[in-house]
């Protein structure tokens, strides 16, 4: 296994988990444990980032704690976190020490990490290729690397009339959280690649991957079919979507080449960890998908 990733969870059933087979278990017990001596470091790291990139904002995120199967269902244990805490823990130079401390104190290497849940999509075109994006040098994470469409589900989309900085777990319902998880990956494809939602299939959750470059941050990886050909997708991408600034180029890789990418492609070494995890999960699941 590539050291950049850990496969945390793989769907055991053909085709992946559909939305109706995923549940959210929300609890404050799933939040990051604060470590008093490290909290000033988090604040200082955020202030430094904001000076360099003043457009950054501290959005609320879902924190991934763990997952468990309940018969044919998948239960995701989620809390709340924020982008500021993510940069100050998972991306801190002290992240390895925080993970060791978590193991020593609580038997959980991630206990003191923000671990916001990400999402990514293996998007399969009508002519049997997958879509990858070259990330811009302006993004805060993995600048210049090759990724799949993705981002984060947003707690603010699962509540109404609550300011983002005031969102609490008791404002959220498990059903709306799961809906946002599945809707968010379609929204990311729309905004990053400029693909209309009506051209996309319902997402299937392939599994969850930990990004070891960012101290174990988890990402939910999906499979989504697109009704457009590669050339049609390219034309849409070049028109520019709402988040066109996040990437500089679109790359199409055939299904056959994706399946042997880890062993035989220089592209593998250019991939972000979450993209590596998505490719790996797809390679394990593809006989039941295509």
Residue frames as qw, qx, qy, qz and C-alpha x, y, z in Angstrom:
[[0.000, 0.888, 0.461, 0.000, 0.00, 0.00, 0.00],
 [0.333, 0.623, -0.045, 0.706, 1.21, 3.50, -0.82],
 [0.410, -0.261, -0.556, 0.674, 2.41, 5.17, 2.42],
 [0.096, -0.158, -0.053, -0.981, 0.42, 8.31, 1.56],
 [0.631, -0.220, -0.208, -0.715, -2.88, 6.53, 2.23],
 [0.139, -0.026, 0.940, -0.310, -4.62, 4.11, 4.53],
 [0.449, -0.258, -0.611, -0.598, -7.81, 2.41, 3.34],
 [0.256, -0.166, 0.614, -0.728, -10.02, 2.82, 6.36],
 [0.579, 0.284, 0.629, -0.434, -13.21, 1.36, 4.95],
 [0.143, 0.167, -0.725, -0.653, -14.16, -0.41, 1.73],
 [0.727, 0.072, 0.090, -0.677, -17.71, -1.22, 0.70],
 [0.362, -0.184, 0.913, 0.030, -18.10, -5.02, 0.89],
 [0.587, 0.491, 0.600, -0.232, -21.16, -5.04, -1.34],
 [0.465, 0.296, 0.542, 0.634, -21.28, -4.78, -5.16],
 [0.144, 0.723, 0.425, 0.525, -21.65, -1.24, -6.37],
 [0.176, 0.218, -0.308, 0.909, -20.93, 0.80, -3.26],
 [0.048, -0.493, -0.707, 0.505, -23.24, 2.34, -0.66],
 [0.006, 0.604, 0.447, 0.660, -26.17, 4.40, -1.96],
 [0.118, -0.425, 0.241, -0.864, -27.49, 7.32, 0.08],
 [0.741, -0.385, -0.125, -0.536, -30.33, 5.30, 1.60],
 [0.910, -0.143, -0.354, 0.163, -27.83, 2.87, 3.12],
 [0.449, 0.237, -0.374, 0.776, -25.75, 5.48, 4.97],
 [0.438, -0.815, -0.375, -0.064, -26.58, 6.92, 8.38],
 [0.240, 0.577, -0.352, 0.697, -24.98, 9.67, 10.47],
 [0.640, -0.576, -0.458, 0.220, -24.43, 9.35, 14.22],
 [0.160, 0.713, -0.115, 0.673, -23.89, 12.88, 15.60],
 [0.698, -0.637, -0.286, 0.158, -22.42, 13.45, 19.05],
 [0.080, -0.941, 0.301, -0.133, -20.10, 15.87, 20.87],
 [0.784, -0.405, 0.449, 0.140, -18.08, 12.77, 21.74],
 [0.792, 0.379, 0.324, 0.352, -17.05, 12.75, 18.06],
 [0.158, 0.978, -0.081, 0.109, -15.47, 16.23, 18.27],
 [0.571, 0.461, -0.444, 0.514, -11.76, 16.94, 18.53],
 [0.656, -0.624, -0.311, 0.288, -10.42, 16.79, 22.07],
 [0.136, 0.928, -0.175, 0.299, -8.84, 20.16, 22.90],
 [0.799, -0.142, -0.258, 0.524, -5.31, 20.05, 24.27],
 [0.191, -0.950, -0.164, 0.183, -4.83, 23.25, 26.31],
 [0.471, -0.575, 0.332, 0.582, -1.11, 23.62, 25.64],
 [0.413, 0.125, 0.644, 0.632, -1.67, 23.39, 21.88],
 [0.201, 0.809, 0.551, -0.041, -4.64, 25.76, 21.51],
 [0.057, -0.864, 0.105, 0.489, -2.49, 28.96, 21.32],
 [0.329, -0.276, 0.703, 0.567, -0.45, 27.30, 18.57],
 [0.323, 0.523, 0.758, 0.217, -3.62, 26.71, 16.54],
 [0.078, 0.926, 0.278, -0.241, -4.58, 30.38, 16.87],
 [0.219, -0.711, 0.385, 0.546, -1.08, 31.56, 15.89],
 [0.387, 0.011, 0.785, 0.483, -0.98, 29.26, 12.84],
 [0.273, 0.721, 0.630, 0.088, -4.34, 30.59, 11.64],
 [0.038, -0.924, -0.031, 0.380, -3.25, 34.21, 12.06],
 [0.317, -0.477, 0.591, 0.568, -0.10, 33.48, 10.03],
 [0.370, 0.301, 0.800, 0.365, -2.06, 31.81, 7.23],
 [0.167, 0.859, 0.475, -0.089, -4.51, 34.69, 7.09],
 [0.143, -0.803, 0.211, 0.539, -1.70, 37.21, 6.73],
 [0.271, -0.244, 0.742, 0.562, -0.33, 35.28, 3.73],
 [0.083, -0.277, -0.793, -0.536, -3.73, 34.48, 2.20],
 [0.202, 0.077, 0.403, -0.889, -6.33, 36.94, 3.52],
 [0.590, -0.007, -0.385, -0.709, -9.11, 35.34, 1.47],
 [0.381, -0.073, -0.913, 0.124, -9.12, 32.22, 3.68],
 [0.518, -0.420, 0.089, -0.740, -12.15, 31.87, 5.96],
 [0.094, -0.197, 0.907, -0.361, -12.81, 29.63, 8.92],
 [0.663, -0.087, -0.369, -0.646, -15.73, 27.51, 7.74],
 [0.689, -0.244, 0.563, -0.386, -17.46, 24.85, 9.82],
 [0.487, 0.311, -0.769, -0.274, -16.78, 21.24, 8.78],
 [0.925, -0.263, -0.057, -0.267, -17.94, 17.78, 9.77],
 [0.123, -0.625, 0.762, -0.114, -15.37, 15.92, 11.82],
 [0.842, 0.081, -0.494, -0.198, -14.94, 12.24, 10.98],
 [0.523, -0.565, 0.560, -0.307, -14.53, 10.12, 14.10],
 [0.256, -0.173, 0.947, 0.090, -15.10, 6.58, 12.84],
 [0.652, 0.132, -0.334, -0.668, -17.49, 4.36, 10.89],
 [0.330, -0.113, 0.918, -0.190, -19.15, 1.04, 11.49],
 [0.374, -0.071, -0.725, -0.573, -21.32, -1.34, 9.53],
 [0.466, 0.051, 0.611, -0.638, -24.79, -2.10, 10.82],
 [0.693, 0.369, 0.614, -0.076, -25.95, -5.01, 8.69],
 [0.565, 0.502, 0.433, 0.491, -26.38, -3.59, 5.19],
 [0.002, -0.981, -0.127, -0.148, -26.07, -0.03, 6.49],
 [0.594, 0.199, -0.258, 0.736, -23.03, 2.14, 7.10],
 [0.349, -0.896, -0.266, 0.062, -23.04, 4.41, 10.17],
 [0.475, 0.480, -0.179, 0.716, -20.68, 7.41, 10.11],
 [0.488, -0.692, -0.366, 0.387, -19.80, 8.84, 13.51],
 [0.350, 0.565, 0.122, 0.737, -19.46, 12.59, 12.98],
 [0.312, -0.669, -0.354, 0.574, -18.83, 15.69, 15.05],
 [0.283, 0.943, 0.125, 0.122, -18.07, 19.31, 14.18],
 [0.630, -0.327, 0.107, 0.696, -14.75, 21.01, 13.53],
 [0.258, 0.933, 0.069, -0.242, -13.48, 23.94, 11.47],
 [0.733, 0.599, -0.092, 0.309, -10.89, 24.83, 8.84],
 [0.072, -0.845, 0.399, -0.348, -8.82, 26.84, 11.32],
 [0.715, -0.464, 0.497, -0.161, -8.39, 23.82, 13.60],
 [0.936, 0.304, 0.143, 0.107, -7.56, 21.64, 10.60],
 [0.496, 0.741, -0.264, 0.368, -4.61, 23.84, 9.64],
 [0.215, -0.736, 0.477, -0.430, -3.51, 24.05, 13.27],
 [0.761, -0.304, 0.544, -0.178, -3.57, 20.29, 13.92],
 [0.901, 0.272, 0.324, 0.094, -3.46, 18.08, 10.82],
 [0.614, 0.682, -0.028, 0.396, -1.12, 20.52, 9.04],
 [0.352, -0.894, 0.262, -0.085, 0.87, 21.54, 12.11],
 [0.425, 0.555, -0.690, 0.187, 4.58, 20.61, 12.34],
 [0.280, -0.313, 0.753, -0.507, 3.54, 19.17, 15.70],
 [0.807, 0.031, -0.210, -0.551, 1.02, 16.75, 14.12],
 [0.694, 0.132, -0.701, 0.092, 3.14, 13.60, 14.73],
 [0.119, 0.136, -0.695, 0.696, 3.57, 14.60, 18.38],
 [0.553, -0.057, 0.174, -0.813, -0.19, 15.23, 18.68],
 [0.825, 0.065, -0.445, -0.343, -0.90, 11.80, 17.26],
 [0.509, 0.134, -0.762, 0.377, 1.52, 10.15, 19.68],
 [0.151, -0.117, 0.523, -0.831, -0.06, 12.07, 22.55],
 [0.707, -0.035, -0.121, -0.696, -3.51, 10.94, 21.43],
 [0.772, 0.062, -0.631, -0.047, -2.41, 7.32, 21.54],
 [0.330, 0.129, -0.705, 0.614, -0.81, 7.73, 24.93],
 [0.253, -0.060, 0.390, -0.883, -3.69, 9.64, 26.53],
 [0.663, 0.194, 0.238, -0.683, -6.76, 8.13, 24.87],
 [0.576, 0.016, 0.804, 0.148, -5.67, 5.21, 22.70],
 [0.522, 0.735, 0.431, 0.048, -6.66, 7.21, 19.60],
 [0.531, -0.069, 0.223, 0.815, -4.03, 8.82, 17.37],
 [0.086, 0.497, 0.432, 0.748, -6.66, 11.18, 15.94],
 [0.308, -0.686, -0.605, 0.260, -8.16, 12.39, 19.22],
 [0.228, -0.684, -0.082, 0.688, -6.44, 15.79, 19.10],
 [0.211, -0.017, 0.572, 0.792, -6.75, 16.22, 15.31],
 [0.412, 0.316, 0.096, -0.849, -9.46, 18.26, 13.59],
 [0.256, 0.059, 0.938, 0.228, -9.93, 15.63, 10.85],
 [0.510, 0.420, 0.106, -0.743, -12.56, 17.40, 8.70],
 [0.667, 0.224, 0.706, 0.080, -14.26, 14.92, 6.40],
 [0.140, 0.457, -0.444, -0.758, -13.50, 15.46, 2.72],
 [0.776, 0.383, 0.463, -0.192, -15.23, 14.08, -0.38],
 [0.015, -0.489, 0.633, 0.601, -13.86, 13.06, -3.77],
 [0.791, 0.393, 0.278, -0.377, -15.33, 11.60, -6.97],
 [0.335, -0.131, 0.794, 0.489, -14.15, 9.09, -9.52],
 [0.522, 0.567, 0.171, -0.613, -16.21, 10.61, -12.35],
 [0.483, 0.024, 0.804, 0.346, -16.67, 8.18, -15.25],
 [0.302, 0.425, -0.210, -0.827, -17.49, 9.73, -18.64],
 [0.823, 0.347, 0.198, -0.403, -19.75, 8.30, -21.34],
 [0.746, 0.555, -0.369, -0.009, -16.67, 7.24, -23.35],
 [0.941, -0.241, -0.178, 0.159, -15.08, 5.36, -20.44],
 [0.477, 0.396, -0.342, 0.706, -12.54, 7.84, -19.07],
 [0.483, -0.681, -0.435, 0.337, -12.03, 9.35, -15.63],
 [0.144, 0.884, 0.039, 0.444, -11.63, 13.04, -14.90],
 [0.661, -0.392, -0.220, 0.601, -8.60, 14.42, -13.03],
 [0.092, 0.972, 0.095, 0.193, -7.68, 18.05, -12.38],
 [0.599, 0.185, -0.273, 0.730, -4.32, 19.79, -12.03],
 [0.344, -0.806, -0.405, 0.261, -4.64, 21.89, -8.88],
 [0.210, 0.902, -0.024, 0.377, -3.83, 25.58, -8.99],
 [0.533, 0.167, -0.447, 0.699, -0.79, 27.02, -7.22],
 [0.198, -0.454, 0.125, -0.860, -3.19, 29.32, -5.36],
 [0.773, -0.437, -0.347, -0.303, -4.99, 26.65, -3.34],
 [0.406, -0.740, 0.430, -0.321, -4.01, 26.14, 0.29],
 [0.712, -0.288, 0.637, -0.060, -3.40, 22.39, 0.04],
 [0.713, 0.119, 0.634, 0.274, -1.67, 20.14, -2.54],
 [0.299, 0.826, -0.097, -0.468, -0.92, 23.04, -4.91],
 [0.269, 0.623, -0.630, -0.378, 0.12, 21.91, -8.39],
 [0.273, -0.118, 0.955, -0.017, -0.74, 18.26, -7.81],
 [0.408, -0.080, -0.668, -0.617, -3.26, 16.13, -9.70],
 [0.302, 0.068, 0.715, -0.627, -6.56, 15.47, -7.96],
 [0.024, -0.448, -0.836, -0.316, -10.08, 14.30, -8.60],
 [0.261, -0.556, -0.163, -0.772, -13.07, 16.65, -8.20],
 [0.591, -0.418, -0.648, 0.237, -13.80, 17.05, -4.53],
 [0.064, -0.584, 0.187, -0.788, -13.97, 19.20, -1.45],
 [0.036, -0.036, -0.799, 0.599, -15.93, 19.08, 1.81],
 [0.254, -0.646, -0.678, -0.244, -19.56, 18.63, 2.82],
 [0.056, 0.343, -0.200, 0.916, -20.70, 21.82, 4.53],
 [0.112, -0.396, -0.791, 0.453, -22.66, 21.92, 7.81],
 [0.175, 0.341, 0.115, -0.916, -24.15, 25.28, 6.76],
 [0.393, 0.061, -0.617, -0.679, -25.94, 23.47, 3.91],
 [0.399, -0.256, -0.881, -0.006, -27.63, 21.12, 6.39],
 [0.146, -0.539, -0.586, 0.588, -29.12, 23.88, 8.57],
 [0.120, 0.689, 0.411, 0.585, -31.26, 26.94, 7.93],
 [0.220, -0.859, -0.089, -0.453, -31.11, 30.40, 9.48],
 [0.750, -0.610, 0.036, 0.252, -28.10, 29.64, 11.72],
 [0.184, 0.897, -0.398, -0.049, -24.90, 31.68, 11.26],
 [0.824, 0.306, -0.462, 0.116, -22.04, 29.38, 10.27],
 [0.235, 0.442, -0.639, 0.584, -19.92, 30.31, 13.28],
 [0.488, -0.264, 0.455, -0.697, -22.83, 29.41, 15.60],
 [0.804, 0.047, -0.468, -0.363, -23.69, 25.95, 14.20],
 [0.386, -0.389, 0.763, -0.342, -23.93, 23.26, 16.87],
 [0.069, 0.023, -0.981, -0.181, -24.65, 19.56, 16.58],
 [0.206, 0.438, 0.778, -0.400, -28.13, 20.03, 18.01],
 [0.365, 0.558, -0.074, -0.742, -28.94, 22.21, 14.98],
 [0.296, 0.366, -0.760, -0.449, -28.33, 19.24, 12.68],
 [0.880, 0.012, 0.286, -0.380, -30.44, 16.22, 11.81],
 [0.543, -0.269, 0.746, 0.277, -28.74, 12.95, 10.78],
 [0.626, 0.530, 0.564, 0.098, -30.91, 12.71, 7.66],
 [0.300, 0.953, 0.007, -0.047, -29.94, 16.17, 6.39],
 [0.320, -0.718, 0.567, 0.243, -26.27, 15.52, 7.14],
 [0.615, 0.027, 0.741, 0.269, -26.30, 12.38, 4.98],
 [0.504, 0.774, 0.380, 0.043, -28.16, 14.26, 2.25],
 [0.050, 0.958, -0.238, -0.151, -25.49, 16.97, 2.31],
 [0.533, -0.441, 0.665, 0.282, -22.69, 14.39, 2.20],
 [0.591, 0.292, 0.690, 0.297, -24.03, 12.92, -1.05],
 [0.326, 0.904, 0.275, 0.021, -25.16, 16.26, -2.51],
 [0.242, -0.865, 0.271, 0.347, -21.80, 17.89, -1.80],
 [0.527, -0.217, 0.653, 0.499, -19.83, 15.69, -4.17],
 [0.426, 0.622, 0.580, 0.308, -22.24, 16.47, -7.02],
 [0.005, -0.988, -0.111, 0.106, -21.96, 20.16, -6.17],
 [0.431, -0.641, 0.441, 0.458, -18.16, 19.95, -6.25],
 [0.527, 0.175, 0.674, 0.487, -18.24, 18.36, -9.72],
 [0.240, 0.856, 0.436, 0.140, -20.64, 21.06, -10.91],
 [0.150, -0.972, 0.046, 0.174, -18.53, 23.90, -9.51],
 [0.460, -0.579, 0.528, 0.418, -15.06, 22.58, -10.39],
 [0.391, 0.017, 0.775, 0.495, -15.73, 20.97, -13.78],
 [0.336, 0.292, -0.095, -0.890, -18.84, 22.93, -14.81],
 [0.176, -0.125, -0.928, -0.303, -20.97, 19.82, -15.34],
 [0.534, -0.291, -0.062, -0.791, -24.76, 20.25, -14.96],
 [0.430, -0.211, 0.763, -0.434, -26.25, 18.13, -12.20],
 [0.833, 0.271, 0.191, -0.444, -28.70, 16.50, -14.60],
 [0.662, 0.542, -0.511, -0.082, -25.73, 14.91, -16.42],
 [0.064, 0.434, -0.822, 0.364, -24.57, 13.12, -13.26],
 [0.658, -0.260, -0.689, -0.157, -25.76, 9.88, -11.69],
 [0.652, -0.715, 0.039, -0.249, -26.55, 9.39, -8.02],
 [0.140, 0.665, -0.699, 0.222, -23.23, 8.96, -6.17],
 [0.933, -0.219, -0.285, -0.020, -22.15, 5.62, -4.74],
 [0.322, -0.817, 0.453, -0.154, -19.84, 5.65, -1.73],
 [0.784, 0.341, -0.514, 0.076, -16.86, 3.36, -2.38],
 [0.775, -0.305, -0.389, 0.394, -15.21, 3.77, 1.00],
 [0.235, -0.968, 0.067, -0.051, -13.17, 6.05, 3.24],
 [0.776, 0.298, -0.205, 0.517, -9.46, 6.79, 3.01],
 [0.453, -0.827, -0.025, 0.334, -7.07, 8.44, 5.44],
 [0.497, 0.792, -0.147, 0.322, -4.62, 10.96, 3.98],
 [0.805, -0.394, -0.151, 0.417, -1.35, 10.28, 5.78],
 [0.436, 0.344, 0.004, 0.832, 0.26, 13.44, 4.41],
 [0.244, -0.542, 0.039, -0.803, -2.25, 15.46, 6.42],
 [0.105, -0.237, 0.776, -0.575, -1.98, 13.36, 9.58],
 [0.072, 0.209, 0.968, -0.114, -4.84, 10.99, 8.84],
 [0.404, 0.293, 0.123, -0.858, -7.56, 13.33, 7.59],
 [0.450, 0.236, 0.861, 0.014, -10.39, 11.17, 6.21],
 [0.326, 0.306, -0.323, -0.834, -12.07, 11.47, 2.81],
 [0.667, 0.295, 0.633, -0.261, -15.21, 9.74, 1.55],
 [0.016, -0.326, 0.669, 0.668, -14.61, 8.57, -2.03],
 [0.644, 0.424, 0.427, -0.473, -17.50, 8.23, -4.47],
 [0.303, 0.076, 0.765, 0.564, -18.19, 6.84, -7.93],
 [0.374, 0.637, 0.277, -0.615, -20.29, 9.06, -10.22],
 [0.511, 0.290, 0.654, 0.477, -21.22, 8.40, -13.84],
 [0.118, 0.561, -0.043, -0.818, -21.44, 11.33, -16.25],
 [0.668, 0.531, 0.515, -0.078, -23.65, 11.28, -19.34],
 [0.337, 0.899, -0.188, -0.207, -21.19, 13.45, -21.31],
 [0.893, 0.279, -0.088, 0.342, -18.20, 12.35, -23.36],
 [0.630, -0.361, -0.033, 0.686, -14.65, 13.45, -22.52],
 [0.282, 0.266, 0.286, 0.877, -14.74, 16.09, -25.25],
 [0.277, -0.732, -0.411, -0.466, -18.05, 17.45, -24.00],
 [0.641, -0.668, -0.240, 0.293, -16.68, 17.55, -20.45],
 [0.549, -0.102, 0.093, 0.825, -13.57, 19.38, -21.69],
 [0.063, 0.526, 0.360, 0.768, -15.72, 21.97, -23.47],
 [0.472, -0.787, -0.350, -0.189, -17.72, 22.56, -20.29],
 [0.697, -0.473, -0.129, 0.523, -14.58, 22.82, -18.18],
 [0.445, 0.117, 0.179, 0.870, -13.01, 25.40, -20.49],
 [0.135, -0.725, -0.374, -0.563, -16.10, 27.60, -20.14],
 [0.137, 0.293, -0.528, 0.785, -15.30, 27.85, -16.44],
 [0.505, -0.564, -0.646, -0.102, -17.33, 26.92, -13.38],
 [0.388, -0.886, -0.069, -0.244, -17.86, 28.62, -10.04],
 [0.650, -0.663, 0.329, 0.173, -14.60, 27.16, -8.70],
 [0.800, 0.566, -0.042, 0.195, -12.58, 27.22, -11.92],
 [0.057, 0.868, -0.417, 0.263, -9.77, 29.05, -10.10],
 [0.734, -0.493, 0.451, -0.122, -8.96, 25.90, -8.10],
 [0.805, 0.004, 0.513, 0.297, -7.47, 24.07, -11.09],
 [0.049, 0.675, -0.378, -0.631, -5.43, 24.88, -14.19],
 [0.343, 0.310, -0.753, -0.469, -5.98, 21.86, -16.42],
 [0.857, -0.016, 0.286, -0.428, -8.28, 18.88, -16.94],
 [0.057, 0.421, -0.888, -0.175, -6.84, 15.41, -17.57],
 [0.886, 0.055, -0.005, -0.460, -8.68, 12.36, -18.93],
 [0.083, -0.410, 0.908, -0.003, -7.37, 8.89, -18.15],
 [0.665, 0.000, -0.576, -0.474, -8.96, 5.81, -19.67],
 [0.846, -0.393, 0.118, -0.340, -10.52, 3.18, -17.47],
 [0.948, 0.127, -0.198, 0.215, -7.85, 0.66, -18.48],
 [0.438, 0.504, -0.365, 0.649, -5.02, 3.03, -17.56],
 [0.446, -0.610, 0.251, -0.605, -6.65, 3.93, -14.23],
 [0.953, -0.253, -0.024, -0.165, -6.78, 0.25, -13.28],
 [0.883, 0.056, -0.124, 0.449, -3.01, -0.13, -13.77],
 [0.095, 0.910, -0.103, 0.389, -2.05, 3.37, -12.65],
 [0.608, -0.744, 0.271, -0.062, -0.48, 2.42, -9.33],
 [0.849, -0.192, 0.395, 0.295, 1.88, -0.12, -10.89],
 [0.650, 0.238, 0.455, 0.560, 2.64, 1.38, -14.28],
 [0.211, 0.843, 0.293, 0.398, 2.07, 5.13, -14.44],
 [0.389, 0.124, -0.255, 0.877, 4.23, 8.13, -13.60],
 [0.300, -0.557, -0.219, -0.743, 0.96, 9.95, -12.98],
 [0.710, -0.493, -0.500, 0.061, 0.50, 8.01, -9.73],
 [0.572, -0.215, -0.291, 0.736, 3.33, 9.98, -8.12],
 [0.029, 0.240, 0.093, 0.966, 1.63, 13.27, -9.05],
 [0.450, -0.554, -0.581, -0.391, -1.68, 12.35, -7.42],
 [0.352, -0.514, 0.369, -0.689, -2.92, 13.84, -4.15],
 [0.081, -0.115, 0.948, -0.285, -3.34, 11.17, -1.46],
 [0.557, 0.286, 0.506, -0.594, -7.14, 11.34, -1.57],
 [0.657, 0.507, -0.309, -0.464, -7.04, 10.75, -5.34],
 [0.239, 0.353, -0.904, 0.014, -4.74, 7.77, -4.80],
 [0.302, 0.049, 0.827, -0.471, -7.25, 6.39, -2.30],
 [0.650, 0.420, 0.181, -0.608, -10.15, 6.88, -4.69],
 [0.543, 0.490, -0.609, -0.308, -8.29, 5.14, -7.52],
 [0.052, 0.226, -0.951, 0.206, -7.44, 2.27, -5.19],
 [0.461, 0.203, 0.661, -0.555, -11.04, 1.87, -4.02],
 [0.672, 0.489, -0.112, -0.545, -12.33, 2.01, -7.58],
 [0.367, 0.446, -0.801, -0.159, -9.80, -0.63, -8.66],
 [0.130, -0.049, 0.934, -0.329, -11.15, -2.94, -5.96],
 [0.446, 0.388, 0.581, -0.560, -14.82, -2.27, -6.78],
 [0.273, 0.415, -0.386, -0.778, -14.86, -1.77, -10.57],
 [0.062, -0.064, -0.944, -0.319, -16.14, -5.22, -11.69],
 [0.009, -0.556, -0.805, 0.205, -19.45, -4.38, -9.99],
 [0.031, 0.651, 0.172, -0.739, -19.68, -0.78, -11.21],
 [0.149, 0.487, -0.441, -0.739, -19.05, -0.62, -14.97]]
